[in-house]
Amino acid sequence: MKITLRPDLKSMSTLRLGGTADAAYHVQDYNDLEVLGKKWPELGPRVLVMGRGSNILFQENLKDLSIVLWGKKDDPVILNESGEKIKVMVDAGMSMPGLLRWCSARGLTGLENLAGIPGRVGGAVVMNAGSYGAETADALNRLTVWTPDSGIMEIDSAGFQAGYRSLDFTDIAGPFIIIKAGFILGKDDPARVKSRIRSYYNQKKNTQPVLEKTAGCVFKNPPDSHPAGFLLEKAGFRGKGRGGVIFSDKHSNFLVNKDRGSSQAALELISEAREKILEMFGISLEMEVEVV
Ligand SMILES: Cc1cc2nc3c(=O)[nH]c(=O)nc-3n(C[C@H](O)[C@H](O)[C@H](O)COP(=O)(O)OP(=O)(O)OC[C@H]3O[C@@H](n4cnc5c(N)ncnc54)[C@H](O)[C@@H]3O)c2cc1C
């Protein structure tokens, strides 16, 4: 297992903010998982399992943080091809854009709405990433999960519950690594799947700063209200910045690291926005981006 000491968290997250962790454990296969299990007590009090780092705001001056990355990303395996429902098993280290390319080449449909989400499959599962009315969990039917106490476990859909940007397990309370995700997909013409992926991606690119240093939506959309982006815009936060970090003028709920911003400036700006939205609309916005 490769271990990097004092890894630079800026280069490990799409927002490109933060300091360093104590160590990053790059877990590539089942042998590495065994080694990790033995080492686990040495990892310290705070362990973050992460994927692409596209939903994380790392702070500077972090102490006692160990990072674990599950990097296995072999080609997905088609488990059965009979009938209309195709079951596939995907390594959680695979990128979502890579999975979508693989699906489109084989005419497998069900995940097209998620085009443009830059995370890994494991991160999409844990966040129940969603876009344009569909969520990862819509097609998810089983998971292979590793925990330091129990090792590898196969969990079917009765063993997890997905919510808005969340996934909870019935029987796992502590740390876990998503190793593989099983999806049930449909069959369609590859050209049509490809065209839908392109269309969702273009829609995203036209309305969100997908090519900038960002971590997607800062806040969850509050229930029974307008989307967080609308509230932020009404409160004057579209394009508003502090210390090199701004709320995007393309989409007010996206924080962008424009010019060597700091996480401290980002957190101050986020606090200011939350206070203003509470004052103006009586709504307490919940974070979607995870602050570590
Ligand atoms: C340009 C841009 C656009 C985005 N658009 C969307 C969007 O439309 N919809 C949406 O929902 N999100 C969106 N996001 C946010 C982000 O891409 C998603 O939340 C994504 O699913 C996170 O995946 P990740 O691999 O980067 O996870 P990370 O950010 O690395 O981690 C996110 C969470 O998952 C956990 N995790 C990650 N991998 C594993 C694993 N293998 N095992 C256990 N836990 C794990 C981490 O501990 C953390 O809690 C966007 C982000 C960007 C930068």
The ligand as a Gaussian input file, in Angstrom:
#p B3LYP/6-31G(d) Opt

LIG

0 1
 C      -18.187000      21.183000     -11.032000
 C      -18.937000      20.347000     -10.035000
 C      -20.257000      19.999000     -10.288000
 C      -20.969000      19.229000      -9.369000
 N      -22.263000      18.914000      -9.641000
 C      -22.950000      18.150000      -8.778000
 C      -24.300000      17.774000      -9.055000
 O      -24.878000      18.123000     -10.076000
 N      -24.934000      16.981000      -8.151000
 C      -24.343000      16.555000      -7.003000
 O      -24.979000      15.844000      -6.220000
 N      -23.066000      16.907000      -6.728000
 C      -22.361000      17.675000      -7.564000
 N      -21.067000      18.032000      -7.275000
 C      -20.458000      17.611000      -6.001000
 C      -19.626000      16.311000      -6.070000
 O      -19.073000      16.131000      -7.362000
 C      -20.469000      15.089000      -5.689000
 O      -20.932000      15.160000      -4.369000
 C      -19.647000      13.790000      -5.868000
 O      -20.503000      12.702000      -5.817000
 C      -18.551000      13.635000      -4.817000
 O      -17.715000      12.546000      -5.214000
 P      -16.172000      12.502000      -4.790000
 O      -15.592000      11.235000      -5.285000
 O      -15.499000      13.747000      -5.217000
 O      -16.321000      12.447000      -3.210000
 P      -15.496000      13.276000      -2.137000
 O      -15.759000      14.730000      -2.317000
 O      -14.091000      12.830000      -2.121000
 O      -16.217000      12.777000      -0.803000
 C      -17.576000      13.100000      -0.571000
 C      -18.090000      12.244000       0.586000
 O      -18.079000      10.875000       0.219000
 C      -17.247000      10.106000       1.086000
 N      -16.591000       9.104000       0.235000
 C      -16.035000       9.295000      -0.983000
 N      -15.618000       8.123000      -1.500000
 C      -15.885000       7.168000      -0.580000
 C      -15.692000       5.758000      -0.521000
 N      -15.151000       5.055000      -1.551000
 N      -16.086000       5.099000       0.593000
 C      -16.647000       5.766000       1.632000
 N      -16.858000       7.094000       1.636000
 C      -16.491000       7.794000       0.537000
 C      -16.324000      11.109000       1.751000
 O      -15.925000      10.670000       3.027000
 C      -17.200000      12.333000       1.827000
 O      -18.052000      12.227000       2.951000
 C      -20.348000      18.807000      -8.174000
 C      -19.009000      19.165000      -7.925000
 C      -18.317000      19.925000      -8.842000
 C      -16.871000      20.274000      -8.571000

